[in-house]
Amino acid sequence: MQHVPSRAVAEEVVQDTWLGVINGIERFEGRSSLRTWIYRILLNNARTRGVREKRTLPFSYFRRRSEEGDDEPALDADRFQGRRNAHPGGWARPPVEWSSPEERLASDEARTVLLEAIAALPPRQRQVITLRDVQGFSSEEVRNALDVSETNQRVLLHRGRSKVRAALEGYFESGDAA
Amino acid sequence: MSENEPQITCRDLVELVTDYLEGQIAAVEQHAIDDHLGECPGCAEYVRQMRLTIQAMRGLVSDEAMFPQTRDELMRAFSALHPSYP
């Protein structure tokens, strides 16, 4: 949660949020899904708390449109053949097949790689990834909770997923080399 | 593949993969991607890895993620509001 400075504060924000839900559930009108509503309460609490703590980052979150990263490629250019090669835009270094992926992705090590990769994402990408892929929100719920357009949501999701996949690729390759 | 269908490269595909998996892609591009995946093992593996990545992220959440004291606090608050609830 990038709005607040520490894990402890984040836990308090989560607790306040659930209290807010318990106390306010009768006012829930069903205009959005329940979890979008809960997430909005969480985000409001986090922002209020972040302002109060004064140590939080400024709300660059709302200003940094460039973070959508329209020109940020999913993979480095050197993974593909250049114009002078036989197949421009084709793989120069294709992905190596992941061996026994279900088993290895269930390991504690893979879990750490995933959590670190998600934590390293720029805030907006991290929020979209966390809601969509970790928590399983629908794209509509994410758009409502974060007030982003369908296109921006998808671009952020794409950038985030591409980076998390790349981190797992590193994990698989280091495992194969060992 | 017909002459009129757009040709996509592997480099295009890695940028279209999210639109593809989200089902947010024009029919004509959809065909081009399906054709490409049929004949490109590198891209087929890339898409597979993307699906595995999404699956793995989904597996990160568990009910135990909440701190025990947070849970206890909430259960107390809930019981106070709803005394009849066991």
HADDOCK unambig.tbl for C-alpha pairs under 7 A between the chains (distance, minus, plus):
assign (segid A and resid 15 and name CA) (segid B and resid 70 and name CA) 6.13 0.50 0.50
assign (segid A and resid 19 and name CA) (segid B and resid 74 and name CA) 6.85 0.50 0.50
assign (segid A and resid 22 and name CA) (segid B and resid 78 and name CA) 6.80 0.50 0.50
assign (segid A and resid 74 and name CA) (segid B and resid 14 and name CA) 6.61 0.50 0.50
assign (segid A and resid 74 and name CA) (segid B and resid 15 and name CA) 6.33 0.50 0.50
assign (segid A and resid 80 and name CA) (segid B and resid 11 and name CA) 6.62 0.50 0.50
assign (segid A and resid 89 and name CA) (segid B and resid 9 and name CA) 5.31 0.50 0.50
assign (segid A and resid 89 and name CA) (segid B and resid 10 and name CA) 5.88 0.50 0.50
assign (segid A and resid 89 and name CA) (segid B and resid 11 and name CA) 5.11 0.50 0.50
assign (segid A and resid 90 and name CA) (segid B and resid 9 and name CA) 5.77 0.50 0.50
assign (segid A and resid 90 and name CA) (segid B and resid 10 and name CA) 4.93 0.50 0.50
assign (segid A and resid 90 and name CA) (segid B and resid 11 and name CA) 6.36 0.50 0.50
assign (segid A and resid 91 and name CA) (segid B and resid 10 and name CA) 6.20 0.50 0.50
assign (segid A and resid 94 and name CA) (segid B and resid 42 and name CA) 5.17 0.50 0.50
assign (segid A and resid 95 and name CA) (segid B and resid 42 and name CA) 5.95 0.50 0.50
assign (segid A and resid 95 and name CA) (segid B and resid 45 and name CA) 6.65 0.50 0.50
assign (segid A and resid 95 and name CA) (segid B and resid 46 and name CA) 6.23 0.50 0.50
assign (segid A and resid 97 and name CA) (segid B and resid 45 and name CA) 6.35 0.50 0.50
assign (segid A and resid 105 and name CA) (segid B and resid 56 and name CA) 6.34 0.50 0.50
assign (segid A and resid 133 and name CA) (segid B and resid 54 and name CA) 6.01 0.50 0.50
assign (segid A and resid 133 and name CA) (segid B and resid 57 and name CA) 5.86 0.50 0.50
assign (segid A and resid 133 and name CA) (segid B and resid 58 and name CA) 5.52 0.50 0.50
assign (segid A and resid 134 and name CA) (segid B and resid 57 and name CA) 5.07 0.50 0.50
assign (segid A and resid 134 and name CA) (segid B and resid 58 and name CA) 4.50 0.50 0.50
assign (segid A and resid 134 and name CA) (segid B and resid 60 and name CA) 6.38 0.50 0.50
assign (segid A and resid 134 and name CA) (segid B and resid 61 and name CA) 6.54 0.50 0.50
assign (segid A and resid 135 and name CA) (segid B and resid 58 and name CA) 6.70 0.50 0.50
assign (segid A and resid 135 and name CA) (segid B and resid 61 and name CA) 6.98 0.50 0.50
assign (segid A and resid 136 and name CA) (segid B and resid 58 and name CA) 6.83 0.50 0.50
assign (segid A and resid 158 and name CA) (segid B and resid 18 and name CA) 5.52 0.50 0.50
assign (segid A and resid 165 and name CA) (segid B and resid 49 and name CA) 6.93 0.50 0.50
assign (segid A and resid 165 and name CA) (segid B and resid 50 and name CA) 6.24 0.50 0.50
assign (segid A and resid 165 and name CA) (segid B and resid 53 and name CA) 5.72 0.50 0.50
